[in-house]
Amino acid sequence: VAARRYSAGLVVRQPRTLGSPAHRQAQGERDASSVPRPVARDGARSSCASEGGVTIGSLFSGIGGLELGLERAGLGPVMWQCEIDPFALSVLARHWPEAARVRDVRDVSLETVGEVSLICGGFPCQDVSVAGKGAGLAGERSGLWSEFRRVIDECQPSTVVVENVAQGISRWLPAVVGDLRELGYIPCPIVL
């Protein structure tokens, strides 16, 4: 019996030299003390990022499946989430009341959400799925990968988890792997 593949993902780590404060300084970036820490919904700054633990930011959060899995694996806390769907936002608010939320991925920046050590997300699949019209990453919805990439580039987390459909993998995986390598990450594709 053949196993069906429902999801594909990438877990990538940035080599220490690229994410180090020395590298950031050499690239003209701010040092860690000038980077804002994540902001909780009540406006209080979190100290988690400075305590050395894994902190999570989530793009295209849906109802939080990736965040829940990461937390159950012992990672976390979730510091911020980005989701546009009102129903999904209500689910996120119930399960992660302390996390900051941003509705539009185009509004996510280091200044609006703060630094995290892991960014996860599953960008929209409509244009890369075999059920879609095949527009790929040039499509209106799946093309939001470019915003995901921008956030990774700006926030420089040490780890990135990207998820999308396995049945359209040839429409997105090569380009995403290439983009992540270009940003200095070492991709490790996983098909589930």
RAHUFEN-V608464 format. One record per residue. N is the residue number from 0. RES is the residue in one letter. PHI is phi in whole degrees, 0 to 359 (999 if undefined). PSI is psi in whole degrees, -180 to 180 (NA if undefined). OMEGA is omega in radians with two decimals (none if undefined). Layout:
BEGIN
N_RES_PHI_PSI_OMEGA / N_RES_PHI_PSI_OMEGA
END
This chain:
BEGIN
0_V_999_126_-3.14 / 1_A_279_137_3.09 / 2_A_280_137_3.09 / 3_R_277_140_3.10 / 4_R_262_120_-3.09 / 5_Y_258_-28_-3.05 / 6_S_215_150_3.06 / 7_A_229_150_-3.11 / 8_G_208_171_3.09 / 9_L_230_135_2.96 / 10_V_244_122_-3.09 / 11_V_231_145_3.07 / 12_R_238_144_3.10 / 13_Q_268_131_3.08 / 14_P_305_144_-3.08 / 15_R_306_-37_-3.08 / 16_T_295_-35_-3.13 / 17_L_285_-34_-3.11 / 18_G_267_-1_-3.06 / 19_S_287_155_3.09 / 20_P_303_-36_3.14 / 21_A_296_-41_3.12 / 22_H_294_-43_-3.14 / 23_R_298_-41_3.11 / 24_Q_297_-42_-3.13 / 25_A_296_-30_3.13 / 26_Q_273_5_3.11 / 27_G_80_17_3.14 / 28_E_272_168_3.12 / 29_R_290_152_3.02 / 30_D_282_168_-3.02 / 31_A_301_-32_-3.10 / 32_S_291_-20_-3.13 / 33_S_265_-5_3.14 / 34_V_275_128_-3.12 / 35_P_293_142_3.06 / 36_R_280_160_3.13 / 37_P_304_147_-3.12 / 38_V_251_125_3.09 / 39_A_284_169_-3.10 / 40_R_301_-30_-3.12 / 41_D_279_1_3.10 / 42_G_91_-6_-3.14 / 43_A_284_139_3.09 / 44_R_283_136_3.11 / 45_S_278_147_3.07 / 46_S_260_0_-3.06 / 47_C_301_-41_-3.09 / 48_A_297_-33_-3.10 / 49_S_274_-9_-3.13 / 50_E_272_-3_3.06 / 51_G_91_-1_3.12 / 52_G_278_169_3.07 / 53_V_281_126_3.07 / 54_T_245_145_-2.99 / 55_I_243_134_2.93 / 56_G_241_143_-3.05 / 57_S_231_130_3.06 / 58_L_253_146_-3.13 / 59_F_52_53_-2.93 / 60_S_294_-26_-3.04 / 61_G_60_-132_3.11 / 62_I_260_13_2.98 / 63_G_93_23_-3.13 / 64_G_300_-45_3.12 / 65_L_295_-44_-3.14 / 66_E_298_-44_3.14 / 67_L_299_-45_3.11 / 68_G_298_-42_3.12 / 69_L_295_-41_3.11 / 70_E_295_-40_3.12 / 71_R_292_-21_3.06 / 72_A_276_3_3.09 / 73_G_96_7_3.12 / 74_L_262_166_3.10 / 75_G_124_175_0.36 / 76_P_271_167_3.03 / 77_V_280_121_-3.09 / 78_M_265_-36_3.14 / 79_W_207_156_3.14 / 80_Q_221_149_3.10 / 81_C_234_120_-3.12 / 82_E_205_141_-3.09 / 83_I_259_-23_-3.07 / 84_D_285_125_-3.08 / 85_P_300_-42_3.14 / 86_F_296_-47_3.13 / 87_A_300_-39_3.11 / 88_L_299_-38_3.13 / 89_S_293_-36_3.09 / 90_V_293_-45_3.13 / 91_L_300_-43_-3.13 / 92_A_297_-35_3.13 / 93_R_289_-42_-3.04 / 94_H_271_-25_3.12 / 95_W_229_69_-3.06 / 96_P_296_-24_-3.11 / 97_E_273_-15_-3.10 / 98_A_285_143_3.03 / 99_A_284_149_3.12 / 100_R_231_141_3.07 / 101_V_236_133_-3.09 / 102_R_281_-38_-3.03 / 103_D_245_126_-3.11 / 104_V_301_-27_3.14 / 105_R_290_-13_3.10 / 106_D_264_-2_-3.14 / 107_V_278_127_3.07 / 108_S_209_168_3.10 / 109_L_303_-37_3.14 / 110_E_289_-34_-3.08 / 111_T_275_-28_-3.07 / 112_V_240_-22_-3.12 / 113_G_86_175_-3.06 / 114_E_278_138_3.00 / 115_V_228_162_-3.13 / 116_S_266_-14_3.13 / 117_L_220_131_3.01 / 118_I_244_130_3.12 / 119_C_233_162_3.06 / 120_G_167_161_3.05 / 121_G_235_100_-3.10 / 122_F_295_159_-3.05 / 123_P_307_138_-3.02 / 124_C_260_-7_-2.97 / 125_Q_306_-37_-3.07 / 126_D_271_-12_-3.14 / 127_V_252_-12_3.14 / 128_S_287_149_3.07 / 129_V_294_-19_3.08 / 130_A_281_-15_-3.13 / 131_G_274_-171_-3.10 / 132_K_273_-2_3.04 / 133_G_85_21_-3.14 / 134_A_291_-20_3.12 / 135_G_68_-153_-3.10 / 136_L_288_-7_3.04 / 137_A_275_-9_-3.14 / 138_G_291_162_-3.08 / 139_E_298_-41_-3.07 / 140_R_272_-54_-3.14 / 141_S_293_-20_3.08 / 142_G_296_-11_3.06 / 143_L_292_-6_2.99 / 144_W_306_-35_-3.12 / 145_S_299_-32_3.07 / 146_E_288_-39_3.06 / 147_F_303_-49_3.14 / 148_R_300_-43_-3.14 / 149_R_299_-44_-3.13 / 150_V_295_-42_3.09 / 151_I_301_-47_-3.11 / 152_D_299_-41_-3.11 / 153_E_285_-42_-3.04 / 154_C_273_-22_3.08 / 155_Q_50_54_3.08 / 156_P_291_158_3.12 / 157_S_284_-24_-3.12 / 158_T_225_142_3.10 / 159_V_229_136_3.05 / 160_V_239_119_-3.14 / 161_V_243_132_-3.13 / 162_E_234_145_3.00 / 163_N_196_-177_-3.05 / 164_V_291_141_3.10 / 165_A_279_-30_-3.06 / 166_Q_286_-7_3.06 / 167_G_235_25_-2.97 / 168_I_304_-36_-3.11 / 169_S_290_-16_-3.14 / 170_R_274_-11_-3.09 / 171_W_223_-36_-2.99 / 172_L_299_-48_-3.12 / 173_P_302_-42_-3.12 / 174_A_291_-40_-3.14 / 175_V_293_-43_3.09 / 176_V_301_-44_3.12 / 177_G_299_-43_3.11 / 178_D_298_-43_-3.12 / 179_L_293_-39_3.07 / 180_R_297_-41_3.13 / 181_E_299_-31_3.12 / 182_L_276_-2_3.09 / 183_G_97_13_3.14 / 184_Y_264_160_3.11 / 185_I_249_100_-3.08 / 186_P_287_147_3.08 / 187_C_225_88_-3.11 / 188_P_296_140_3.12 / 189_I_226_129_3.08 / 190_V_251_124_-3.13 / 191_L_257_NA_none
END
